[in-house]
Amino acid sequence: MTIIPWYGRLALLLALSVALIGFGWVKGAHHVRSEWDAATVATERAQSQAITDRLASNARVADKQTAANAAITQEKNHEISILTARVNAASRLRVGPAICGGPAAPTEAPSTSSGDGPDSPGRLVREDIDRDFKALIVAVETDLATGRACQAFVIANGLAP
């Protein structure tokens, strides 16, 4: 020990201390980094699983809504087809006081010959106007049926307050 002067021993002790501190620092940083990476991987897996679960839930809701929409659309189309058949089967529209704006004709006792006779053409609406009125009736009823179908969709999917 006398061969190595005191300042040399101090330098060796200081070098050994620096080496031990550096070794501990590197090992500690490696351990912390490993824990950090493990936590990051766990978080990413949890987020990925949450996204997968949400996509599956969205797919189930979309399937349910598609089935409800198909049923509602089928019911609406059936309602419209019945209405269209009923309008097409109806006789021509008649001109009444609401359309003409005049007072109603005086009441007369019907004659025996007028019971089964054909309608006079003067009381019926022209064919083109009849066609337009019927088309308007079907268009309005189609819009109303669409509104009812939208309300049914909202109620069926729990979107109503």
ZADO-1210 file (C-alpha; in nm, 4 decimals, padded with zeros to 6 digits):
<atoms>
<atom x="00.0000" y="00.0000" z="00.0000" code="MET" pos="1"/>
<atom x="00.2890" y="00.2299" z="00.0506" code="THR" pos="2"/>
<atom x="00.3892" y="00.1963" z="-00.3095" code="ILE" pos="3"/>
<atom x="00.0672" y="00.3656" z="-00.4236" code="ILE" pos="4"/>
<atom x="00.0535" y="00.7223" z="-00.3010" code="PRO" pos="5"/>
<atom x="-00.2603" y="00.8446" z="-00.1212" code="TRP" pos="6"/>
<atom x="-00.3809" y="01.0535" z="-00.4164" code="TYR" pos="7"/>
<atom x="-00.3552" y="00.7467" z="-00.6416" code="GLY" pos="8"/>
<atom x="-00.5605" y="00.5463" z="-00.3968" code="ARG" pos="9"/>
<atom x="-00.8087" y="00.8290" z="-00.3824" code="LEU" pos="10"/>
<atom x="-00.8254" y="00.8377" z="-00.7640" code="ALA" pos="11"/>
<atom x="-00.8789" y="00.4582" z="-00.7782" code="LEU" pos="12"/>
<atom x="-01.1505" y="00.4818" z="-00.5121" code="LEU" pos="13"/>
<atom x="-01.3126" y="00.7668" z="-00.7014" code="LEU" pos="14"/>
<atom x="-01.2937" y="00.5700" z="-01.0313" code="ALA" pos="15"/>
<atom x="-01.4464" y="00.2636" z="-00.8611" code="LEU" pos="16"/>
<atom x="-01.7275" y="00.4798" z="-00.7190" code="SER" pos="17"/>
<atom x="-01.7989" y="00.6366" z="-01.0578" code="VAL" pos="18"/>
<atom x="-01.8014" y="00.2899" z="-01.2195" code="ALA" pos="19"/>
<atom x="-02.0443" y="00.1532" z="-00.9581" code="LEU" pos="20"/>
<atom x="-02.2733" y="00.4562" z="-00.9872" code="ILE" pos="21"/>
<atom x="-02.2678" y="00.4325" z="-01.3689" code="GLY" pos="22"/>
<atom x="-02.3404" y="00.0601" z="-01.3569" code="PHE" pos="23"/>
<atom x="-02.6365" y="00.1173" z="-01.1193" code="GLY" pos="24"/>
<atom x="-02.7626" y="00.4031" z="-01.3322" code="TRP" pos="25"/>
<atom x="-02.7598" y="00.1935" z="-01.6503" code="VAL" pos="26"/>
<atom x="-02.9255" y="-00.1042" z="-01.4819" code="LYS" pos="27"/>
<atom x="-03.1898" y="00.1169" z="-01.3175" code="GLY" pos="28"/>
<atom x="-03.2665" y="00.2959" z="-01.6440" code="ALA" pos="29"/>
<atom x="-03.2964" y="-00.0381" z="-01.8219" code="HIS" pos="30"/>
<atom x="-03.5394" y="-00.1629" z="-01.5537" code="HIS" pos="31"/>
<atom x="-03.7512" y="00.1542" z="-01.5681" code="VAL" pos="32"/>
<atom x="-03.7531" y="00.1431" z="-01.9478" code="ARG" pos="33"/>
<atom x="-03.8691" y="-00.2222" z="-01.9390" code="SER" pos="34"/>
<atom x="-04.1550" y="-00.1332" z="-01.7044" code="GLU" pos="35"/>
<atom x="-04.2463" y="00.1661" z="-01.9219" code="TRP" pos="36"/>
<atom x="-04.2511" y="-00.0499" z="-02.2355" code="ASP" pos="37"/>
<atom x="-04.4634" y="-00.3145" z="-02.0622" code="ALA" pos="38"/>
<atom x="-04.7142" y="-00.0489" z="-01.9496" code="ALA" pos="39"/>
<atom x="-04.7247" y="00.0979" z="-02.3023" code="THR" pos="40"/>
<atom x="-04.7871" y="-00.2456" z="-02.4556" code="VAL" pos="41"/>
<atom x="-05.0643" y="-00.3157" z="-02.2021" code="ALA" pos="42"/>
<atom x="-05.2273" y="00.0216" z="-02.2777" code="THR" pos="43"/>
<atom x="-05.2096" y="-00.0378" z="-02.6527" code="GLU" pos="44"/>
<atom x="-05.3610" y="-00.3844" z="-02.6142" code="ARG" pos="45"/>
<atom x="-05.6429" y="-00.2459" z="-02.3988" code="ALA" pos="46"/>
<atom x="-05.7113" y="00.0300" z="-02.6521" code="GLN" pos="47"/>
<atom x="-05.7039" y="-00.2193" z="-02.9391" code="SER" pos="48"/>
<atom x="-05.9455" y="-00.4484" z="-02.7554" code="GLN" pos="49"/>
<atom x="-06.1747" y="-00.1540" z="-02.6781" code="ALA" pos="50"/>
<atom x="-06.1762" y="-00.0549" z="-03.0458" code="ILE" pos="51"/>
<atom x="-06.2476" y="-00.4138" z="-03.1519" code="THR" pos="52"/>
<atom x="-06.5311" y="-00.4394" z="-02.8984" code="ASP" pos="53"/>
<atom x="-06.6768" y="-00.1076" z="-03.0142" code="ARG" pos="54"/>
<atom x="-06.6623" y="-00.2126" z="-03.3803" code="LEU" pos="55"/>
<atom x="-06.8401" y="-00.5381" z="-03.2958" code="ALA" pos="56"/>
<atom x="-07.1036" y="-00.3435" z="-03.0994" code="SER" pos="57"/>
<atom x="-07.1480" y="-00.1022" z="-03.3898" code="ASN" pos="58"/>
<atom x="-07.1882" y="-00.3955" z="-03.6296" code="ALA" pos="59"/>
<atom x="-07.4577" y="-00.5491" z="-03.4065" code="ARG" pos="60"/>
<atom x="-07.6421" y="-00.2167" z="-03.3863" code="VAL" pos="61"/>
<atom x="-07.6110" y="-00.1697" z="-03.7642" code="ALA" pos="62"/>
<atom x="-07.7521" y="-00.5196" z="-03.8240" code="ASP" pos="63"/>
<atom x="-08.0416" y="-00.4483" z="-03.5872" code="LYS" pos="64"/>
<atom x="-08.1116" y="-00.1144" z="-03.7568" code="GLN" pos="65"/>
<atom x="-08.0914" y="-00.2726" z="-04.1027" code="THR" pos="66"/>
<atom x="-08.3422" y="-00.5404" z="-04.0023" code="ALA" pos="67"/>
<atom x="-08.5750" y="-00.2809" z="-03.8469" code="ALA" pos="68"/>
<atom x="-08.5393" y="-00.0577" z="-04.1530" code="ASN" pos="69"/>
<atom x="-08.6178" y="-00.3474" z="-04.3876" code="ALA" pos="70"/>
<atom x="-08.9296" y="-00.4386" z="-04.1891" code="ALA" pos="71"/>
<atom x="-09.0468" y="-00.0779" z="-04.1726" code="ILE" pos="72"/>
<atom x="-08.9782" y="-00.0222" z="-04.5440" code="THR" pos="73"/>
<atom x="-09.1667" y="-00.3405" z="-04.6335" code="GLN" pos="74"/>
<atom x="-09.4642" y="-00.2293" z="-04.4233" code="GLU" pos="75"/>
<atom x="-09.4535" y="00.1189" z="-04.5819" code="LYS" pos="76"/>
<atom x="-09.4364" y="-00.0263" z="-04.9344" code="ASN" pos="77"/>
<atom x="-09.7287" y="-00.2583" z="-04.8552" code="HIS" pos="78"/>
<atom x="-09.9308" y="00.0369" z="-04.7239" code="GLU" pos="79"/>
<atom x="-09.8487" y="00.2409" z="-05.0380" code="ILE" pos="80"/>
<atom x="-09.9376" y="-00.0481" z="-05.2702" code="SER" pos="81"/>
<atom x="-10.2767" y="-00.0910" z="-05.1007" code="ILE" pos="82"/>
<atom x="-10.3402" y="00.2825" z="-05.1284" code="LEU" pos="83"/>
<atom x="-10.2336" y="00.2921" z="-05.4933" code="THR" pos="84"/>
<atom x="-10.4615" y="-00.0009" z="-05.5760" code="ALA" pos="85"/>
<atom x="-10.7501" y="00.1659" z="-05.3932" code="ARG" pos="86"/>
<atom x="-10.6942" y="00.4990" z="-05.5732" code="VAL" pos="87"/>
<atom x="-10.6622" y="00.3263" z="-05.9115" code="ASN" pos="88"/>
<atom x="-10.9817" y="00.1304" z="-05.8511" code="ALA" pos="89"/>
<atom x="-11.1768" y="00.4404" z="-05.7473" code="ALA" pos="90"/>
<atom x="-11.4169" y="00.5948" z="-05.9917" code="SER" pos="91"/>
<atom x="-11.3564" y="00.9362" z="-06.1371" code="ARG" pos="92"/>
<atom x="-11.3844" y="01.2292" z="-05.9012" code="LEU" pos="93"/>
<atom x="-11.6989" y="01.4351" z="-05.9017" code="ARG" pos="94"/>
<atom x="-11.7296" y="01.8109" z="-05.9129" code="VAL" pos="95"/>
<atom x="-11.8838" y="01.9367" z="-05.5941" code="GLY" pos="96"/>
<atom x="-11.9583" y="02.2759" z="-05.4397" code="PRO" pos="97"/>
<atom x="-11.6174" y="02.2788" z="-05.2674" code="ALA" pos="98"/>
<atom x="-11.4399" y="02.2657" z="-05.6040" code="ILE" pos="99"/>
<atom x="-11.6775" y="02.4892" z="-05.7982" code="CYS" pos="100"/>
<atom x="-11.7355" y="02.7358" z="-05.5180" code="GLY" pos="101"/>
<atom x="-12.1041" y="02.7691" z="-05.5981" code="GLY" pos="102"/>
<atom x="-12.4033" y="02.6752" z="-05.3896" code="PRO" pos="103"/>
<atom x="-12.5385" y="02.3241" z="-05.4032" code="ALA" pos="104"/>
<atom x="-12.8187" y="02.2559" z="-05.6481" code="ALA" pos="105"/>
<atom x="-13.1714" y="02.2572" z="-05.5066" code="PRO" pos="106"/>
<atom x="-13.2892" y="01.9250" z="-05.3840" code="THR" pos="107"/>
<atom x="-13.5221" y="01.7492" z="-05.6190" code="GLU" pos="108"/>
<atom x="-13.6993" y="01.4234" z="-05.5807" code="ALA" pos="109"/>
<atom x="-13.5189" y="01.1648" z="-05.7913" code="PRO" pos="110"/>
<atom x="-13.7077" y="01.0283" z="-06.0816" code="SER" pos="111"/>
<atom x="-13.7520" y="00.6597" z="-06.1340" code="THR" pos="112"/>
<atom x="-13.5242" y="00.6619" z="-06.4349" code="SER" pos="113"/>
<atom x="-13.2251" y="00.8190" z="-06.2611" code="SER" pos="114"/>
<atom x="-13.1452" y="00.5433" z="-06.0101" code="GLY" pos="115"/>
<atom x="-12.9330" y="00.3109" z="-06.2226" code="ASP" pos="116"/>
<atom x="-12.8386" y="00.5457" z="-06.5046" code="GLY" pos="117"/>
<atom x="-12.4779" y="00.6440" z="-06.5772" code="PRO" pos="118"/>
<atom x="-12.3344" y="00.9600" z="-06.4257" code="ASP" pos="119"/>
<atom x="-12.3690" y="01.2636" z="-06.6387" code="SER" pos="120"/>
<atom x="-12.0353" y="01.3816" z="-06.7738" code="PRO" pos="121"/>
<atom x="-12.1049" y="01.7337" z="-06.6490" code="GLY" pos="122"/>
<atom x="-12.0696" y="01.6244" z="-06.2856" code="ARG" pos="123"/>
<atom x="-11.7388" y="01.4377" z="-06.3287" code="LEU" pos="124"/>
<atom x="-11.3921" y="01.5919" z="-06.3281" code="VAL" pos="125"/>
<atom x="-11.2033" y="01.5785" z="-06.6563" code="ARG" pos="126"/>
<atom x="-10.9805" y="01.2712" z="-06.6957" code="GLU" pos="127"/>
<atom x="-10.6511" y="01.4632" z="-06.6862" code="ASP" pos="128"/>
<atom x="-10.7537" y="01.6495" z="-06.3701" code="ILE" pos="129"/>
<atom x="-10.8754" y="01.3230" z="-06.2173" code="ASP" pos="130"/>
<atom x="-10.5390" y="01.1635" z="-06.2948" code="ARG" pos="131"/>
<atom x="-10.3529" y="01.4617" z="-06.1419" code="ASP" pos="132"/>
<atom x="-10.5682" y="01.4593" z="-05.8286" code="PHE" pos="133"/>
<atom x="-10.5117" y="01.0880" z="-05.7811" code="LYS" pos="134"/>
<atom x="-10.1366" y="01.1280" z="-05.8361" code="ALA" pos="135"/>
<atom x="-10.1375" y="01.4066" z="-05.5773" code="LEU" pos="136"/>
<atom x="-10.3269" y="01.1864" z="-05.3322" code="ILE" pos="137"/>
<atom x="-10.0736" y="00.9059" z="-05.3787" code="VAL" pos="138"/>
<atom x="-09.7790" y="01.1482" z="-05.3459" code="ALA" pos="139"/>
<atom x="-09.9143" y="01.3023" z="-05.0245" code="VAL" pos="140"/>
<atom x="-09.9945" y="00.9629" z="-04.8749" code="GLU" pos="141"/>
<atom x="-09.6464" y="00.8397" z="-04.9735" code="THR" pos="142"/>
<atom x="-09.4902" y="01.1335" z="-04.7896" code="ASP" pos="143"/>
<atom x="-09.7096" y="01.0725" z="-04.4876" code="LEU" pos="144"/>
<atom x="-09.6228" y="00.7007" z="-04.4923" code="ALA" pos="145"/>
<atom x="-09.2540" y="00.7945" z="-04.5118" code="THR" pos="146"/>
<atom x="-09.2969" y="01.0149" z="-04.2055" code="GLY" pos="147"/>
<atom x="-09.4705" y="00.7324" z="-04.0188" code="ARG" pos="148"/>
<atom x="-09.1886" y="00.4957" z="-04.1217" code="ALA" pos="149"/>
<atom x="-08.9286" y="00.7430" z="-03.9923" code="CYS" pos="150"/>
<atom x="-09.1155" y="00.7701" z="-03.6625" code="GLN" pos="151"/>
<atom x="-09.1328" y="00.3907" z="-03.6388" code="ALA" pos="152"/>
<atom x="-08.7564" y="00.3681" z="-03.7046" code="PHE" pos="153"/>
<atom x="-08.6843" y="00.6231" z="-03.4311" code="VAL" pos="154"/>
<atom x="-08.9050" y="00.4388" z="-03.1845" code="ILE" pos="155"/>
<atom x="-08.7735" y="00.0931" z="-03.2831" code="ALA" pos="156"/>
<atom x="-08.4131" y="00.1994" z="-03.2285" code="ASN" pos="157"/>
<atom x="-08.4724" y="00.3730" z="-02.8973" code="GLY" pos="158"/>
<atom x="-08.3969" y="00.7196" z="-03.0320" code="LEU" pos="159"/>
<atom x="-08.7217" y="00.8741" z="-02.9078" code="ALA" pos="160"/>
<atom x="-08.7062" y="01.0707" z="-02.5820" code="PRO" pos="161"/>
</atoms>
